[in-house]
Amino acid sequence: MKEILRKVDTMQSELIKKYNRQVLIFTDLDGTLLDHYSYEHEDAKVCMERLMGHGIPIIPNTSKTFAELLELRKRLNLDGPFIVENGAAIFINKNFLPEKPKGAVWQDGFWVKSFSSKRNYWLGLIKKVAPEYGHLFESFVDMTIARIVELTGLTDEDAVLSSQRQFGEPLLWKGSEDELDKFILMLRRIGAHPVKGGRFLHIGGDCNKGIALAWLLREYQRQHKGVTISTIALGDGKNDVSMLEIADTAVRIASPVHEPPELERSLKLYTSNKLGPKGWTEILDQLIPESVFFSPSKNTDKTT
């Protein structure tokens, strides 16, 4: 696997060399690349290794934290950029781009581009609405590690990492849908931008997975002039809609707990039959078959 990672970092992808084009894969994690219940990715492992072996980056675009991604990248054998907390910030490893990304700062061993205020700002806004709505939600910052484990199924160690949020605050909603709509409207009026995730309501800034994807795409294109770039986004939840709408190809991964998110687009839209990582592999094996890398025709586009 180390050999595969070196290929991604130190050489052009097979698609760039053969066709002067590249594919960037942006993927949600929980319920998409990772199984909804076990958080395992075993059923996607072979497909991931095949794509990375040909130099195609797999970029997590997730509600998870920076601390979580540091550990997950090791387990998933990923060595590229990642987007955290529903598009709040992008962390780009030094070797991913030829130059410093515009507007990014060097922090914790990565180039970092942020799109949101820090967590304490949003905690302050939540405190303002607590007198009226506090009995209807449970805030992450007030949860014990045992409570986070109970709600998420994470291990104690992973729950600790999940609690280390930098840019936003997840809430467990306990009220009705009607009360939730009113709560969201109030938060928007005071400057927050709530996003519904698979388990929690995420309170943060005017950012989302789509905005982050678009920024990284523009930066990649700026530093790879003349290369045609295609994007594939994969996700299973409502907080994935923004990236699914703007990617060149959108993939909805079937979930065991809810229906696929509704999208406005209809072109280049796929929905898996299989769940989680099995569905991830099911669709990407169709979109980017092995034959793409060995086709003699430079005018044939089979990647999306």
C-alpha positions in Angstrom: 0.0 0.0 0.0 2.9 2.4 0.7 3.9 1.9 -3.0 0.4 2.9 -4.1 0.5 6.0 -2.0 3.9 7.0 -3.5 2.3 6.8 -6.9 -0.4 9.2 -6.0 2.1 11.7 -4.5 5.1 11.5 -6.9 3.8 10.7 -10.4 1.1 11.8 -12.7 -2.0 9.6 -12.9 -2.5 7.2 -15.7 -5.3 9.3 -17.0 -3.2 12.5 -17.2 -0.4 10.6 -18.9 -2.6 8.9 -21.5 -5.5 11.4 -22.0 -4.4 14.7 -20.4 -7.3 14.4 -18.0 -7.9 13.6 -14.3 -10.7 12.4 -12.1 -11.1 13.6 -8.5 -13.3 11.5 -6.3 -15.0 13.3 -3.4 -16.6 10.9 -0.9 -18.7 11.1 2.2 -17.6 8.7 4.9 -20.3 7.4 7.3 -22.8 5.4 5.4 -21.0 5.8 2.1 -17.3 4.7 2.1 -17.8 3.4 5.7 -20.6 1.1 6.7 -23.4 2.8 8.6 -23.2 0.5 11.6 -19.7 -1.0 11.7 -17.7 2.0 10.2 -15.7 -0.6 8.2 -14.6 -0.1 4.6 -13.5 -3.6 3.7 -16.0 -4.0 0.9 -14.5 -0.9 -0.9 -10.8 -1.7 -0.2 -10.0 -3.4 -3.5 -11.7 -0.7 -5.6 -9.9 2.1 -3.6 -6.5 0.4 -4.1 -7.1 0.1 -7.8 -8.1 3.7 -8.2 -5.2 5.1 -6.1 -2.8 2.8 -7.9 -3.6 4.6 -11.1 -3.2 8.0 -9.4 -6.8 8.9 -8.8 -7.2 10.9 -5.5 -10.0 9.8 -3.1 -10.9 12.9 -1.1 -13.0 12.5 2.0 -15.7 15.2 2.3 -17.3 14.6 5.6 -18.9 16.0 8.8 -16.0 14.4 10.8 -13.3 16.4 12.6 -9.7 17.0 11.7 -8.7 14.7 14.7 -10.9 11.9 13.3 -9.5 12.2 9.8 -5.9 12.0 11.0 -6.6 8.5 12.3 -9.0 7.5 9.6 -6.6 8.4 6.8 -4.1 5.9 8.3 -6.8 3.1 8.5 -8.1 3.8 5.0 -4.5 4.2 3.6 -5.4 7.7 2.2 -2.6 10.2 1.8 -4.4 13.1 0.0 -6.5 16.2 1.0 -9.6 16.0 3.1 -12.6 18.2 3.9 -13.9 18.3 7.4 -17.0 19.4 9.4 -19.4 19.7 6.4 -17.1 21.9 4.3 -15.8 24.1 7.1 -12.2 23.6 6.1 -9.9 21.8 3.6 -6.6 20.2 4.7 -4.2 19.7 1.8 -1.0 17.6 2.2 2.1 19.3 0.9 2.8 17.0 -2.0 -0.8 17.1 -3.5 -0.3 20.4 -5.4 2.8 21.8 -7.1 2.4 25.2 -5.4 0.9 26.8 -2.2 -2.9 27.0 -2.6 -4.2 30.5 -2.8 -5.6 31.8 0.5 -4.4 28.8 2.5 -2.2 28.8 5.6 0.3 26.2 6.9 -1.1 24.5 10.0 -0.6 21.1 11.6 1.4 19.8 8.7 -1.2 20.8 6.0 -2.2 23.7 3.8 -5.5 24.8 5.3 -8.3 26.7 3.7 -11.2 27.5 6.1 -14.7 28.7 5.2 -16.2 29.1 8.7 -15.8 30.8 12.1 -14.5 28.7 14.9 -16.6 26.5 17.2 -16.9 29.0 20.1 -18.6 31.5 17.9 -21.4 29.0 17.1 -21.7 27.9 20.7 -22.4 31.5 21.5 -25.2 31.7 19.0 -26.7 28.4 20.3 -26.6 29.8 23.9 -28.7 32.7 22.7 -31.5 30.5 21.6 -31.2 28.0 24.5 -33.8 29.7 26.7 -36.5 29.1 24.2 -35.3 25.9 22.5 -32.8 24.3 24.9 -35.1 21.6 26.1 -35.5 20.4 22.5 -31.9 19.6 21.7 -28.7 18.1 23.2 -25.5 19.8 22.2 -22.3 17.8 21.5 -20.2 20.0 23.8 -22.4 19.0 26.8 -22.3 15.2 26.0 -20.1 12.8 27.9 -17.9 10.4 25.8 -20.2 7.6 27.0 -23.2 9.6 25.6 -21.5 10.1 22.2 -20.7 6.4 22.1 -24.3 5.6 22.8 -25.6 7.9 20.0 -23.0 7.0 17.3 -21.8 3.5 18.0 -18.2 4.8 17.9 -15.5 3.3 20.1 -14.5 5.4 23.2 -11.3 6.4 21.4 -13.1 7.5 18.2 -15.7 9.3 20.3 -13.0 11.4 21.9 -11.7 12.4 18.4 -15.3 13.1 17.3 -15.7 15.5 20.2 -12.7 17.6 19.1 -14.6 19.9 16.8 -13.0 23.1 15.5 -15.6 24.9 13.3 -19.1 23.9 14.3 -21.4 22.2 16.7 -23.6 19.1 16.2 -27.0 19.0 18.0 -29.2 16.0 18.7 -32.7 17.2 18.0 -35.4 15.9 20.3 -38.4 17.9 19.2 -40.9 17.6 16.3 -40.2 18.4 12.7 -42.4 21.5 13.0 -40.4 22.7 16.0 -37.2 21.9 14.1 -38.2 24.1 11.1 -38.9 27.0 13.5 -35.5 26.4 15.2 -33.6 26.4 12.0 -35.4 29.6 10.8 -34.4 31.4 14.1 -30.8 30.2 13.8 -30.6 31.5 10.2 -31.9 34.9 11.3 -29.0 35.3 13.6 -26.4 34.2 11.2 -26.0 30.4 11.5 -26.4 27.9 8.6 -27.8 24.6 10.0 -27.2 21.4 8.0 -29.0 18.2 8.6 -26.7 15.2 8.7 -27.3 11.5 9.2 -27.6 11.7 12.9 -27.2 15.3 14.0 -28.1 18.9 13.1 -24.8 20.7 12.4 -24.6 24.4 13.3 -21.9 26.3 11.5 -21.1 29.0 9.0 -22.1 29.7 5.4 -20.2 26.7 4.0 -21.0 23.2 2.8 -19.5 20.3 1.1 -20.2 21.7 -2.3 -18.5 25.0 -1.7 -15.4 23.2 -0.5 -15.4 20.8 -3.4 -15.7 23.7 -5.9 -12.8 25.6 -4.3 -10.4 22.6 -4.3 -11.4 21.9 -7.9 -10.6 25.5 -9.0 -7.3 25.3 -7.2 -6.4 22.0 -8.8 -7.3 23.3 -12.2 -5.2 26.5 -11.7 -2.2 24.4 -10.9 -2.8 21.8 -13.7 -3.4 24.0 -16.7 -4.4 22.1 -19.8 -5.6 19.1 -17.9 -9.4 18.3 -18.2 -10.7 17.5 -14.8 -13.8 15.6 -13.9 -15.3 15.2 -10.4 -17.3 12.4 -9.0 -19.1 12.9 -5.6 -20.6 10.1 -3.6 -22.8 10.5 -0.6 -25.9 9.1 1.2 -27.3 12.0 3.3 -28.9 15.4 3.1 -25.6 17.1 4.0 -24.2 15.6 0.8 -26.7 17.3 -1.5 -24.5 20.4 -2.1 -21.6 18.4 -3.5 -23.8 15.9 -5.3 -25.5 18.8 -7.2 -22.3 20.4 -8.5 -20.0 17.4 -9.2 -19.8 16.3 -12.8 -21.1 12.9 -11.7 -23.3 12.3 -8.6 -23.6 9.0 -6.9 -26.2 8.4 -4.2 -25.3 5.5 -2.0 -28.2 3.4 -0.7 -28.7 3.5 3.1 -30.2 1.0 5.5 -31.9 3.8 7.5 -33.2 6.4 5.1 -34.1 7.0 1.4 -31.5 8.6 -0.9 -31.4 12.4 -0.7 -33.5 14.2 -3.3 -31.6 16.2 -6.0 -32.7 18.7 -8.6 -30.3 17.2 -11.2 -31.1 14.2 -13.3 -28.1 13.9 -15.6 -25.1 11.9 -14.7 -26.9 10.8 -11.5 -26.5 7.2 -10.2 -28.0 5.4 -7.2 -26.4 2.3 -5.9 -28.4 -0.9 -5.3 -26.0 -2.1 -2.6 -25.4 -0.4 0.8 -22.5 1.7 2.0 -19.0 0.5 0.8 -20.5 -2.2 -1.3 -22.5 0.4 -3.2 -19.5 2.6 -3.4 -17.6 -0.1 -5.2 -20.6 -1.1 -7.3 -20.9 2.3 -9.0 -17.2 3.2 -9.2 -16.3 -0.1 -10.8 -18.9 0.9 -13.5 -17.8 4.5 -13.9 -14.1 3.9 -13.9 -13.5 0.3 -15.1 -9.9 -1.0 -15.4 -10.2 -0.8 -19.2 -10.1 3.0 -19.0 -6.4 2.9 -18.2 -5.4 0.7 -21.1 -7.7 1.9 -23.9 -5.7 2.9 -27.0 -8.1 5.6 -27.9 -7.3 9.1 -26.5 -10.7 10.5 -27.6 -12.8 8.0 -25.6 -14.1 9.4 -22.3 -15.3 6.5 -20.2 -14.5 8.0 -16.8 -17.8 9.7 -16.1 
